[in-house]
Amino acid sequence: MQDFVNKIVSWYEKNHRQLPWRETHDPYRIWLSEIILQQTRVEQGRPYYEQFTTEHPNIQSLAEANEESILRLWQGLGYYSRARNLHKCAKTVMAEHGGHFPKKFEDLKKLPGIGPYTAAAIASFAFGEKVACVDGNVYRLLSRFFGISDDIASPKGQKVFFEKAQSLIPSDRPDLFNQATMEMGAMVCTPKKPNCMYCPLQAGCFAFEHNKQEELPVKTKKVKVKKRYLHYLIIKHEGEVLMKKRDTKGIWAGLYDFPLIEGKEAIVDFDDLLENTPNFNGGKFLLGQISQQYKHVLTHQQLFVRFFEISTKNQAAFQQVKEAFQSHSFPLEETMGIPKPILIDQYLKEHQLEGVE
Ligand code: SF4
């Protein structure tokens, strides 16, 4: 056990990546980085971390920001419930803890959007508490090295791994141990093709000895991927366009998108689309262009998206369709500043929306 700890810490001290959130003990910055990096690669998350800490250098600033500006900053990271919880948590820390994060693992877990892993990261990196951070990298490393075959997707398996990590963590510098196990899992004991030849843990590693790297860790939960066909209507009238705020449920809650028609299959023709659109008098609208189909892959869904750009000179028709879709009209030049799903943002960046002649 001690050998495992010594080797991994010594490897970390020589080989770890320099990352801005590792240079600080500020719980606000550590928390921010951990929330951003959930289900996000370091290279992708880093500019977001820098943007957030520049615009909101402390928790008070974040708590006082409005939700739309936070969603705008978050745009492109996906899983927008994380951004909403980020804001909720900042407000809770201000209102209930005088602007200071609680120092204990057990108290941190009670804050919105903070699960056991994030609570452990804040408690150990900011406050030196001896509590193990077990993320996907650590599950993999421990599973392979110790030959633990419990399912990492099950609560029982997660308990086994947490207890294992907790039994290894040293009293002095628990933060260093946590950083080292996560970094080793991310950089050496990778999901595919782990770098066993250069791994300091090779001697004594169960998976290496038994050639079980591909079988460990065990994760039985299957993700069912649903296909969805989304058809967006970009409806313009005299320099304005209709957009709609998504309600509080779903992957894009709180963001804006265009009036949407979802079909059981892809629709490529405007007339076919109209047949699927009650209360919409297509005769008063001019078809501009129909986009290619875009594919957007999420964890549980594959989205196939097409944009139909249409316009009208008829104020009454525009008003009618605005009400039918319960949408709002915005000046075209304001659309870039509105928080929206990344695929819509990309479309708008690629296609200049033009007003009605
Ligand atoms: S020897 Fe290979 S499988 Fe074992 S811990 Fe190192 S990288 Fe992972």
Boltz pocket constraint, residues with backbone or C-beta under 6 A from the ligand:
constraints:
  - pocket:
      binder: B
      contacts: [[A, 141], [A, 144], [A, 145], [A, 188], [A, 189], [A, 190], [A, 194], [A, 195], [A, 196], [A, 197], [A, 199], [A, 200], [A, 201], [A, 202], [A, 205], [A, 206], [A, 207], [A, 208], [A, 213]]
      max_distance: 6.0
